[in-house]
């Protein structure tokens, strides 16, 4: 995505005359951050990318040009939204849902927008103050948290929000397990488990967050949580069905939105070794940055294998990665 830094492996990239060195994304030049004969780091410019057609990535140095390599730039899906956690994908309708959360206590005209498969944005839900996380249960019912009033709202087919559970603190993250049990993260340090009729039980405690908890339930029957703080050395927590907390991985910078694929690999919006984007973590803990983005805050997969990334710039971008989301297959 625009502004993200990518690493390019090459041979015989000539850096003697740096003025002749260029990284081209189609006809648009990217900024070279660092370069050697075999490795170039470049910042991605604004590239007119599409889902169907990759951009040609070309290196130039010493008066010579490389063969083009395909590069997929994130295409803008919608703008003028305000997500603070993951968007949500409805497998039944193919629609995407994203919040306009607003600053604390801010009354906004629309709390949740729907986005059609064609990218048409429509107002969907009103009157939920500081709408934060969105998730669907196994029956296809939408639930939305409010970090303002500590309520989880259940949304009817008539787009009416009713309180499902109250007094959940600064409730942000939201996820369901295989059995339909709901988990809600109160960023002051509590994870709650809710039954299908809204009965609340304390489940686990972790470190408080300065922004929001982000929750995802994995195919290994564990709950995964990020709780970003001011530290640059943070962890993803893994919680057993009984509420036992352990650190799954550590050494991340401001980890936020989480999502699993059908192979059990976890994707997280974070910084890693000085680069920010979406990091893929295997069940064994191996790590690879798969999307470069300076502003990713949340992510979700659609049924076409696209990753949809929510940014702090109030935008959703879509990138074709041929990755299928775990929850899409599970529900």
C-alpha positions as a Markdown table, in Angstrom:
| # | Residue | x | y | z |
|---|---|---|---|---|
| 1 | Unk | 0.0 | 0.0 | 0.0 |
| 2 | Unk | 1.0 | 3.6 | -0.5 |
| 3 | Unk | 3.9 | 4.6 | 1.8 |
| 4 | Unk | 4.7 | 1.0 | 2.7 |
| 5 | Unk | 8.3 | -0.1 | 2.3 |
| 6 | Unk | 9.1 | -3.2 | 0.2 |
| 7 | Unk | 12.3 | -5.2 | -0.1 |
| 8 | Unk | 13.4 | -6.2 | -3.6 |
| 9 | Unk | 16.1 | -8.9 | -4.2 |
| 10 | Unk | 18.2 | -8.3 | -7.3 |
| 11 | Unk | 21.6 | -9.0 | -8.9 |
| 12 | Unk | 24.1 | -6.5 | -10.0 |
| 13 | Unk | 22.2 | -3.4 | -9.0 |
| 14 | Unk | 24.8 | -0.6 | -9.6 |
| 15 | Unk | 24.8 | 1.9 | -6.9 |
| 16 | Unk | 28.0 | 3.8 | -7.9 |
| 17 | Unk | 25.9 | 6.5 | -9.6 |
| 18 | Unk | 23.0 | 6.7 | -7.3 |
| 19 | Unk | 21.3 | 9.4 | -9.5 |
| 20 | Unk | 20.8 | 6.7 | -12.1 |
| 21 | Unk | 19.1 | 4.3 | -9.7 |
| 22 | Unk | 15.3 | 4.1 | -9.9 |
| 23 | Unk | 12.5 | 1.9 | -8.8 |
| 24 | Unk | 9.5 | 2.2 | -11.1 |
| 25 | Unk | 6.0 | 1.0 | -10.3 |
| 26 | Unk | 4.6 | 1.2 | -13.8 |
| 27 | Unk | 5.3 | 4.9 | -14.8 |
| 28 | Unk | 5.5 | 6.1 | -11.2 |
| 29 | Unk | 8.9 | 6.3 | -9.4 |
| 30 | Unk | 9.2 | 5.0 | -5.9 |
| 31 | Unk | 11.6 | 6.5 | -3.3 |
| 32 | Unk | 14.7 | 4.4 | -2.6 |
| 33 | Unk | 15.2 | 4.1 | 1.1 |
| 34 | Unk | 18.4 | 2.0 | 0.9 |
| 35 | Unk | 20.2 | 0.0 | -1.8 |
| 36 | Unk | 23.1 | -2.4 | -2.3 |
| 37 | Unk | 24.0 | -4.6 | -5.3 |
| 38 | Unk | 21.6 | -7.3 | -4.2 |
| 39 | Unk | 18.9 | -5.7 | -2.0 |
| 40 | Unk | 16.8 | -2.5 | -2.5 |
| 41 | Unk | 14.3 | -1.1 | 0.0 |
| 42 | Unk | 11.8 | 1.3 | -1.6 |
| 43 | Unk | 8.7 | 3.2 | -0.4 |
| 44 | Unk | 5.6 | 2.5 | -2.5 |
| 45 | Unk | 4.2 | 5.6 | -4.2 |
| 46 | Unk | 0.5 | 6.1 | -5.1 |
| 47 | Unk | 0.0 | 3.5 | -7.8 |
| 48 | Unk | -3.1 | 3.1 | -9.9 |
| 49 | Unk | -3.6 | -0.6 | -9.0 |
| 50 | Unk | -6.5 | -2.8 | -9.9 |
| 51 | Unk | -7.5 | -6.2 | -8.6 |
| 52 | Unk | -7.2 | -7.8 | -12.1 |
| 53 | Unk | -4.0 | -6.4 | -13.3 |
| 54 | Unk | -0.6 | -6.1 | -11.5 |
| 55 | Unk | 1.7 | -3.2 | -12.0 |
| 56 | Unk | 5.1 | -3.8 | -13.6 |
| 57 | Unk | 7.9 | -3.2 | -11.1 |
| 58 | Unk | 11.2 | -2.3 | -12.9 |
| 59 | Unk | 14.7 | -1.5 | -11.6 |
| 60 | Unk | 17.0 | 0.9 | -13.4 |
| 61 | Unk | 20.7 | 1.5 | -12.7 |
| 62 | Unk | 23.9 | 2.2 | -14.7 |
| 63 | Unk | 21.8 | 2.9 | -17.8 |
| 64 | Unk | 20.2 | -0.6 | -17.8 |
| 65 | Unk | 16.7 | -1.8 | -16.9 |
| 66 | Unk | 15.6 | -5.0 | -15.4 |
| 67 | Unk | 12.9 | -7.3 | -16.7 |
| 68 | Unk | 9.5 | -6.3 | -15.1 |
| 69 | Unk | 8.2 | -8.2 | -12.1 |
| 70 | Unk | 4.5 | -8.2 | -11.2 |
| 71 | Unk | 3.5 | -6.0 | -8.2 |
| 72 | Unk | 0.1 | -5.7 | -6.7 |
| 73 | Unk | -0.8 | -2.4 | -5.2 |
| 74 | Unk | -3.7 | -2.1 | -2.9 |
| 75 | Unk | -6.8 | -0.7 | -4.7 |
| 76 | Unk | -9.0 | 1.8 | -2.9 |
| 77 | Unk | -12.3 | 0.2 | -1.9 |
| 78 | Unk | -13.9 | 3.1 | 0.1 |
| 79 | Unk | -12.7 | 6.2 | 1.9 |
| 80 | Unk | -14.2 | 8.6 | 4.5 |
| 81 | Unk | -14.7 | 5.9 | 7.2 |
| 82 | Unk | -13.1 | 5.6 | 10.6 |
| 83 | Unk | -12.2 | 2.0 | 11.5 |
| 84 | Unk | -10.3 | 1.3 | 14.8 |
| 85 | Unk | -10.4 | -2.5 | 14.6 |
| 86 | Unk | -11.1 | -5.0 | 11.8 |
| 87 | Unk | -13.7 | -4.6 | 9.2 |
| 88 | Unk | -16.2 | -7.5 | 9.1 |
| 89 | Unk | -17.2 | -9.7 | 6.1 |
| 90 | Unk | -20.7 | -11.3 | 5.8 |
| 91 | Unk | -20.3 | -14.6 | 4.0 |
| 92 | Unk | -24.0 | -14.8 | 3.3 |
| 93 | Unk | -24.3 | -11.5 | 1.4 |
| 94 | Unk | -20.7 | -10.8 | 0.3 |
| 95 | Unk | -20.9 | -7.4 | 1.9 |
| 96 | Unk | -18.2 | -5.7 | 3.9 |
| 97 | Unk | -19.0 | -3.7 | 7.0 |
| 98 | Unk | -16.8 | -0.9 | 8.6 |
| 99 | Unk | -17.3 | 1.6 | 11.4 |
| 100 | Unk | -17.1 | 5.3 | 11.5 |
| 101 | Unk | -16.1 | 5.3 | 15.2 |
| 102 | Unk | -15.3 | 8.9 | 15.8 |
| 103 | Unk | -13.5 | 10.4 | 18.8 |
| 104 | Unk | -14.7 | 9.4 | 22.3 |
| 105 | Unk | -18.2 | 10.8 | 22.9 |
| 106 | Unk | -18.5 | 12.1 | 19.3 |
| 107 | Unk | -22.0 | 11.7 | 17.7 |
| 108 | Unk | -21.5 | 10.8 | 14.1 |
| 109 | Unk | -24.2 | 10.7 | 11.4 |
| 110 | Unk | -23.6 | 7.0 | 10.6 |
| 111 | Unk | -22.0 | 4.3 | 12.9 |
| 112 | Unk | -21.5 | 1.5 | 10.5 |
| 113 | Unk | -21.3 | 1.5 | 6.7 |
| 114 | Unk | -22.0 | -1.4 | 4.3 |
| 115 | Unk | -19.9 | -1.9 | 1.2 |
| 116 | Unk | -21.2 | -4.0 | -1.6 |
| 117 | Unk | -19.0 | -6.4 | -3.6 |
| 118 | Unk | -18.9 | -3.7 | -6.3 |
| 119 | Unk | -17.5 | -1.2 | -3.7 |
| 120 | Unk | -20.7 | 0.8 | -3.2 |
| 121 | Unk | -20.8 | 2.4 | 0.3 |
| 122 | Unk | -24.1 | 2.8 | 2.0 |
| 123 | Unk | -25.2 | 3.9 | 5.5 |
| 124 | Unk | -26.2 | 0.8 | 7.5 |
| 125 | Unk | -26.5 | 1.5 | 11.2 |
| 126 | Unk | -27.0 | 4.7 | 13.2 |
| 127 | Unk | -27.1 | 5.7 | 16.9 |
| 128 | Unk | -24.3 | 3.5 | 18.2 |
| 129 | Unk | -21.9 | 5.9 | 19.9 |
| 130 | Unk | -18.2 | 5.1 | 19.2 |
| 131 | Unk | -18.9 | 1.8 | 17.3 |
| 132 | Unk | -15.7 | -0.2 | 17.5 |
| 133 | Unk | -15.7 | -3.9 | 16.7 |
| 134 | Unk | -18.1 | -5.8 | 14.4 |
| 135 | Unk | -18.5 | -9.6 | 14.2 |
| 136 | Unk | -21.1 | -12.1 | 13.0 |
| 137 | Unk | -22.2 | -15.1 | 14.9 |
| 138 | Unk | -22.9 | -18.5 | 13.3 |
| 139 | Unk | -26.5 | -17.5 | 12.6 |
| 140 | Unk | -25.4 | -14.5 | 10.6 |
| 141 | Unk | -26.4 | -11.9 | 13.2 |
| 142 | Unk | -24.3 | -8.8 | 13.5 |
| 143 | Unk | -22.9 | -7.6 | 16.8 |
| 144 | Unk | -21.2 | -4.3 | 17.4 |
| 145 | Unk | -19.3 | -3.0 | 20.5 |
| 146 | Unk | -19.4 | 0.5 | 21.8 |
| 147 | Unk | -16.3 | 1.6 | 23.7 |
| 148 | Unk | -18.3 | 4.7 | 24.9 |
| 149 | Unk | -21.1 | 3.0 | 26.9 |
| 150 | Unk | -19.6 | -0.5 | 27.4 |
| 151 | Unk | -22.4 | -2.2 | 25.6 |
| 152 | Unk | -22.5 | -5.0 | 23.0 |
| 153 | Unk | -25.3 | -4.3 | 20.5 |
| 154 | Unk | -27.2 | -7.0 | 18.5 |
| 155 | Unk | -28.3 | -5.7 | 15.1 |
| 156 | Unk | -31.7 | -6.9 | 13.8 |
| 157 | Unk | -32.5 | -7.6 | 10.1 |
| 158 | Unk | -34.3 | -4.3 | 10.2 |
| 159 | Unk | -31.0 | -2.5 | 11.0 |
| 160 | Unk | -32.0 | -1.8 | 14.6 |
| 161 | Unk | -29.4 | -2.0 | 17.4 |
| 162 | Unk | -30.5 | -3.4 | 20.8 |
| 163 | Unk | -28.4 | -3.9 | 23.8 |
| 164 | Unk | -27.2 | -7.5 | 24.1 |
| 165 | Unk | -24.9 | -7.1 | 27.1 |
| 166 | Unk | -24.0 | -4.1 | 29.3 |
| 167 | Unk | -21.3 | -3.0 | 31.8 |
| 168 | Unk | -18.4 | -4.3 | 29.8 |
| 169 | Unk | -16.0 | -1.5 | 30.4 |
| 170 | Unk | -14.2 | 0.1 | 27.4 |
| 171 | Unk | -15.3 | -2.8 | 25.2 |
| 172 | Unk | -13.5 | -2.9 | 21.9 |
| 173 | Unk | -12.5 | -6.4 | 20.5 |
| 174 | Unk | -15.1 | -9.0 | 19.6 |
| 175 | Unk | -14.9 | -12.6 | 18.5 |
| 176 | Unk | -16.8 | -15.9 | 18.5 |
| 177 | Unk | -15.5 | -19.5 | 19.1 |
| 178 | Unk | -16.7 | -22.7 | 17.4 |
| 179 | Unk | -19.5 | -23.2 | 19.9 |
| 180 | Unk | -21.0 | -19.7 | 19.5 |
| 181 | Unk | -19.5 | -18.3 | 22.7 |
| 182 | Unk | -18.7 | -14.6 | 22.4 |
| 183 | Unk | -15.6 | -12.9 | 23.7 |
| 184 | Unk | -15.4 | -9.2 | 24.4 |
| 185 | Unk | -12.2 | -7.3 | 25.2 |
| 186 | Unk | -12.4 | -4.4 | 27.8 |
| 187 | Unk | -9.2 | -2.5 | 27.0 |
| 188 | Unk | -8.7 | -1.8 | 30.8 |
| 189 | Unk | -7.5 | -5.4 | 31.1 |
| 190 | Unk | -10.5 | -7.8 | 31.1 |
| 191 | Unk | -11.6 | -10.4 | 28.6 |
| 192 | Unk | -15.3 | -11.4 | 29.1 |
| 193 | Unk | -17.0 | -14.6 | 27.8 |
| 194 | Unk | -20.7 | -14.2 | 26.9 |
| 195 | Unk | -23.3 | -17.0 | 26.4 |
| 196 | Unk | -25.7 | -17.0 | 23.5 |
| 197 | Unk | -28.3 | -15.2 | 25.7 |
| 198 | Unk | -25.9 | -12.5 | 26.9 |
| 199 | Unk | -24.8 | -13.8 | 30.3 |
| 200 | Unk | -21.4 | -12.3 | 31.1 |
| 201 | Unk | -18.5 | -14.2 | 32.8 |
| 202 | Unk | -15.0 | -13.0 | 33.5 |
| 203 | Unk | -12.7 | -15.1 | 31.2 |
| 204 | Unk | -9.1 | -13.7 | 31.4 |
| 205 | Unk | -7.0 | -10.7 | 32.3 |
| 206 | Unk | -4.1 | -9.2 | 30.3 |
| 207 | Unk | -2.2 | -5.9 | 30.1 |
| 208 | Unk | -4.4 | -2.8 | 29.5 |
| 209 | Unk | -4.2 | -1.1 | 26.1 |
| 210 | Unk | -3.9 | 2.5 | 25.2 |
| 211 | Unk | -6.2 | 2.1 | 22.2 |
| 212 | Unk | -8.2 | -1.0 | 21.6 |
| 213 | Unk | -8.1 | -4.8 | 22.2 |
| 214 | Unk | -8.2 | -6.8 | 18.9 |
| 215 | Unk | -9.5 | -10.4 | 19.1 |
| 216 | Unk | -9.5 | -13.4 | 16.8 |
| 217 | Unk | -10.4 | -17.0 | 17.4 |
| 218 | Unk | -8.1 | -19.5 | 15.9 |
| 219 | Unk | -8.6 | -23.0 | 14.4 |
| 220 | Unk | -6.6 | -24.4 | 17.3 |
| 221 | Unk | -9.5 | -23.5 | 19.6 |
| 222 | Unk | -7.6 | -20.6 | 21.2 |
| 223 | Unk | -8.4 | -16.9 | 21.5 |
| 224 | Unk | -5.7 | -14.5 | 20.2 |
| 225 | Unk | -5.5 | -10.9 | 21.5 |
| 226 | Unk | -3.4 | -7.8 | 20.9 |
| 227 | Unk | -3.4 | -5.0 | 23.3 |
| 228 | Unk | -1.2 | -2.1 | 21.9 |
| 229 | Unk | 0.6 | 0.1 | 24.3 |
| 230 | Unk | 3.4 | 2.7 | 24.0 |
| 231 | Unk | 6.0 | -0.1 | 24.0 |
| 232 | Unk | 7.8 | -1.1 | 20.8 |
| 233 | Unk | 8.2 | -4.7 | 22.1 |
| 234 | Unk | 4.7 | -6.1 | 22.4 |
| 235 | Unk | 3.1 | -9.5 | 22.3 |
| 236 | Unk | 0.2 | -11.4 | 20.8 |
| 237 | Unk | -1.5 | -13.3 | 23.7 |
| 238 | Unk | -3.0 | -16.7 | 23.3 |
| 239 | Unk | -5.7 | -17.8 | 25.7 |
| 240 | Unk | -6.9 | -21.4 | 26.2 |
| 241 | Unk | -10.6 | -22.3 | 26.4 |
| 242 | Unk | -10.2 | -22.3 | 30.2 |
| 243 | Unk | -8.8 | -18.8 | 30.3 |
| 244 | Unk | -5.1 | -19.5 | 30.7 |
| 245 | Unk | -3.0 | -16.7 | 29.1 |
| 246 | Unk | 0.4 | -17.2 | 27.4 |
| 247 | Unk | 2.5 | -15.1 | 25.0 |
| 248 | Unk | 2.3 | -16.6 | 21.5 |
| 249 | Unk | 4.9 | -14.3 | 19.9 |
| 250 | Unk | 6.6 | -11.1 | 21.1 |
| 251 | Unk | 8.9 | -8.4 | 19.7 |
| 252 | Unk | 6.2 | -6.6 | 17.7 |
| 253 | Unk | 5.5 | -2.9 | 17.4 |
| 254 | Unk | 1.9 | -1.8 | 18.1 |
| 255 | Unk | 0.1 | -5.0 | 17.0 |
| 256 | Unk | -3.5 | -4.4 | 16.2 |
| 257 | Unk | -6.0 | -6.2 | 13.9 |
| 258 | Unk | -5.9 | -10.0 | 13.6 |
| 259 | Unk | -7.2 | -12.6 | 11.2 |
| 260 | Unk | -6.6 | -16.3 | 10.4 |
| 261 | Unk | -6.5 | -18.2 | 7.1 |
| 262 | Unk | -7.7 | -21.7 | 6.6 |
| 263 | Unk | -4.2 | -23.1 | 7.1 |
| 264 | Unk | -4.1 | -21.7 | 10.6 |
| 265 | Unk | -1.7 | -18.9 | 9.8 |
| 266 | Unk | -2.2 | -15.6 | 11.7 |
| 267 | Unk | -2.1 | -12.2 | 10.1 |
| 268 | Unk | -1.6 | -9.1 | 12.2 |
| 269 | Unk | -1.2 | -5.4 | 11.5 |
| 270 | Unk | 2.0 | -4.4 | 13.2 |
| 271 | Unk | 5.6 | -3.3 | 12.9 |
| 272 | Unk | 8.3 | -5.9 | 12.7 |
| 273 | Unk | 12.1 | -5.2 | 12.5 |
| 274 | Unk | 11.4 | -1.6 | 11.6 |
| 275 | Unk | 8.9 | -2.2 | 8.8 |
| 276 | Unk | 5.1 | -1.8 | 9.2 |
| 277 | Unk | 2.4 | -3.7 | 7.5 |
| 278 | Unk | 0.6 | -7.1 | 7.8 |
| 279 | Unk | 2.8 | -9.8 | 9.2 |
| 280 | Unk | 2.1 | -13.5 | 8.7 |
| 281 | Unk | 2.8 | -15.9 | 11.6 |
| 282 | Unk | 2.8 | -19.6 | 11.1 |
| 283 | Unk | 1.5 | -22.0 | 13.9 |
| 284 | Unk | 5.2 | -22.6 | 14.6 |
| 285 | Unk | 5.9 | -18.9 | 15.1 |
| 286 | Unk | 7.7 | -18.2 | 11.8 |
| 287 | Unk | 7.2 | -14.6 | 10.6 |
| 288 | Unk | 7.0 | -12.9 | 7.2 |
| 289 | Unk | 5.8 | -9.5 | 6.2 |
| 290 | Unk | 3.3 | -10.0 | 3.4 |
| 291 | Unk | 1.9 | -6.5 | 2.9 |
| 292 | Unk | 3.7 | -3.2 | 3.3 |
| 293 | Unk | 1.6 | -0.5 | 4.8 |
| 294 | Unk | 2.4 | 2.4 | 7.2 |
| 295 | Unk | -1.2 | 2.8 | 8.3 |
| 296 | Unk | -2.8 | -0.7 | 8.6 |
| 297 | Unk | -5.1 | -1.0 | 11.7 |
| 298 | Unk | -7.3 | -3.9 | 10.8 |
| 299 | Unk | -7.9 | -6.6 | 8.1 |
| 300 | Unk | -10.3 | -9.2 | 6.9 |
| 301 | Unk | -10.5 | -11.7 | 4.0 |
| 302 | Unk | -13.4 | -11.9 | 1.6 |
| 303 | Unk | -14.5 | -15.1 | -0.2 |
| 304 | Unk | -12.5 | -14.2 | -3.4 |
| 305 | Unk | -9.2 | -14.5 | -1.5 |
| 306 | Unk | -8.6 | -10.8 | -1.2 |
| 307 | Unk | -7.3 | -9.2 | 1.9 |
| 308 | Unk | -9.1 | -6.0 | 2.8 |
| 309 | Unk | -7.0 | -3.6 | 5.0 |
| 310 | Unk | -8.4 | -0.8 | 7.1 |
| 311 | Unk | -6.1 | 2.1 | 7.6 |
| 312 | Unk | -5.8 | 5.0 | 10.0 |
| 313 | Unk | -6.3 | 7.3 | 7.0 |
| 314 | Unk | -10.0 | 6.3 | 7.0 |
| 315 | Unk | -9.8 | 4.0 | 4.0 |
| 316 | Unk | -10.2 | 0.4 | 3.0 |
| 317 | Unk | -7.9 | -1.1 | 0.4 |
| 318 | Unk | -8.2 | -4.5 | -1.3 |
| 319 | Unk | -5.3 | -6.6 | -2.3 |
| 320 | Unk | -5.5 | -10.0 | -4.2 |
| 321 | Unk | -3.5 | -12.5 | -2.3 |
| 322 | Unk | -5.4 | -15.8 | -3.0 |
| 323 | Unk | -5.7 | -16.3 | 0.8 |
| 324 | Unk | -9.0 | -17.7 | 2.2 |
| 325 | Unk | -10.1 | -16.6 | 5.7 |
| 326 | Unk | -10.7 | -19.1 | 8.4 |
| 327 | Unk | -13.9 | -17.7 | 9.6 |
| 328 | Unk | -15.4 | -17.5 | 6.1 |
| 329 | Unk | -14.9 | -21.3 | 5.8 |
| 330 | Unk | -15.9 | -22.0 | 9.4 |
| 331 | Unk | -19.3 | -20.3 | 9.3 |
